[in-house]
Amino acid sequence: MNVVKTIYEDLPETVKIPKEFIHKKAEMILLIDDKSSQKNEKKLSDFFGSIPDFPERDEQGNFEIREIV
């Protein structure tokens, strides 16, 4: 079994592997640092007011009152 360990400070879009590993059975495990990924994370408050002219709903009418059986 061969092992390659590479630590990236800024993960590229593609990852280069050694030529001797091409077309071989392999398992790739990525461990992502949660602290660095949180800076790009969107929160619900980021989208607040994103549709300022959203139309009001029309009257929905009278709903029947159902008995609980």
Buried (B, 14 or more C-beta within 10 A) or exposed (E): EEEEEEEEEEBEEEEEEEEEEEEEEEEEEEEEEEEEEEEEEEEEEEEEEEEEEEEEEEEEEEEEEEEEE
